[in-house]
Amino acid sequence: MPLVEVYEGDDDSQLLVTADFDFLPRVGEYISHDAGDYFRYYDVVEVWHRAEPGNARFRACARVVLRD
Protein backbone atom coordinates (compact mmCIF):
# COMPACT_ATOMS: atom_id res chain seq x y z
CA MET A 1 0.00 0.00 0.00
CA PRO A 2 1.42 3.39 -0.92
CA LEU A 3 2.01 5.91 1.84
CA VAL A 4 0.70 9.26 0.55
CA GLU A 5 1.13 12.74 1.97
CA VAL A 6 -2.06 14.74 1.31
CA TYR A 7 -1.81 18.53 1.22
CA GLU A 8 -4.73 20.96 1.27
CA GLY A 9 -4.68 24.30 -0.47
CA ASP A 10 -2.69 25.95 -3.24
CA ASP A 11 0.75 24.58 -2.33
CA ASP A 12 2.46 21.94 -0.21
CA SER A 13 2.72 23.98 2.99
CA GLN A 14 -0.41 22.64 4.74
CA LEU A 15 -0.19 18.89 5.35
CA LEU A 16 -3.69 17.47 5.85
CA VAL A 17 -2.83 13.83 6.52
CA THR A 18 -0.28 11.11 5.79
CA ALA A 19 -2.02 7.80 5.20
CA ASP A 20 -1.80 4.38 3.58
CA PHE A 21 -4.02 4.07 0.54
CA ASP A 22 -5.03 0.90 -1.26
CA PHE A 23 -4.22 2.78 -4.47
CA LEU A 24 -2.57 6.04 -5.46
CA PRO A 25 -5.24 8.76 -5.85
CA ARG A 26 -5.41 10.29 -9.34
CA VAL A 27 -6.25 13.80 -10.49
CA GLY A 28 -10.02 14.16 -10.90
CA GLU A 29 -10.89 11.63 -8.20
CA TYR A 30 -12.00 12.52 -4.71
CA ILE A 31 -10.99 11.29 -1.29
CA SER A 32 -12.86 11.52 1.99
CA HIS A 33 -11.47 12.32 5.42
CA ASP A 34 -13.26 11.42 8.65
CA ALA A 35 -13.85 14.64 10.58
CA GLY A 36 -15.55 13.18 13.65
CA ASP A 37 -19.31 13.12 13.12
CA TYR A 38 -19.11 13.58 9.34
CA PHE A 39 -16.82 13.14 6.34
CA ARG A 40 -15.12 15.89 4.38
CA TYR A 41 -14.73 15.28 0.66
CA TYR A 42 -11.73 16.59 -1.24
CA ASP A 43 -11.05 16.77 -4.98
CA VAL A 44 -7.56 15.60 -6.00
CA VAL A 45 -6.06 18.34 -8.17
CA GLU A 46 -2.37 17.35 -8.35
CA VAL A 47 -0.22 14.27 -7.73
CA TRP A 48 3.58 14.18 -7.61
CA HIS A 49 6.48 12.25 -6.11
CA ARG A 50 9.32 13.76 -4.13
CA ALA A 51 12.64 12.26 -3.14
CA GLU A 52 13.14 11.67 0.56
CA PRO A 53 16.37 13.23 1.83
CA GLY A 54 19.17 10.83 2.65
CA ASN A 55 18.01 7.85 0.57
CA ALA A 56 16.82 6.95 -2.89
CA ARG A 57 13.16 6.49 -1.96
CA PHE A 58 10.32 8.55 -3.34
CA ARG A 59 7.19 9.66 -1.47
CA ALA A 60 3.83 10.05 -3.20
CA CYS A 61 2.10 13.38 -2.58
CA ALA A 62 -1.32 14.69 -3.53
CA ARG A 63 -2.81 18.18 -3.37
CA VAL A 64 -6.53 18.44 -2.67
CA VAL A 65 -9.17 21.13 -2.37
CA LEU A 66 -12.25 20.89 -0.18
CA ARG A 67 -15.41 20.05 -2.11
CA ASP A 68 -18.21 22.10 -0.60
TABEL-V445484 format. One record per residue. RES is the residue in three letters. SS is DSSP state (A for helix, B for strand, O for the rest). Layout:
res->RES ss->SS
res->RES ss->SS
This chain:
res->MET ss->O
res->PRO ss->B
res->LEU ss->B
res->VAL ss->B
res->GLU ss->B
res->VAL ss->B
res->TYR ss->B
res->GLU ss->B
res->GLY ss->O
res->ASP ss->O
res->ASP ss->O
res->ASP ss->O
res->SER ss->O
res->GLN ss->O
res->LEU ss->B
res->LEU ss->B
res->VAL ss->B
res->THR ss->B
res->ALA ss->B
res->ASP ss->B
res->PHE ss->B
res->ASP ss->O
res->PHE ss->O
res->LEU ss->O
res->PRO ss->O
res->ARG ss->O
res->VAL ss->O
res->GLY ss->O
res->GLU ss->O
res->TYR ss->B
res->ILE ss->B
res->SER ss->B
res->HIS ss->B
res->ASP ss->B
res->ALA ss->O
res->GLY ss->O
res->ASP ss->O
res->TYR ss->O
res->PHE ss->B
res->ARG ss->B
res->TYR ss->B
res->TYR ss->B
res->ASP ss->B
res->VAL ss->B
res->VAL ss->B
res->GLU ss->B
res->VAL ss->B
res->TRP ss->B
res->HIS ss->B
res->ARG ss->B
res->ALA ss->B
res->GLU ss->O
res->PRO ss->O
res->GLY ss->O
res->ASN ss->O
res->ALA ss->O
res->ARG ss->O
res->PHE ss->B
res->ARG ss->B
res->ALA ss->B
res->CYS ss->B
res->ALA ss->B
res->ARG ss->B
res->VAL ss->B
res->VAL ss->B
res->LEU ss->B
res->ARG ss->O
res->ASP ss->O
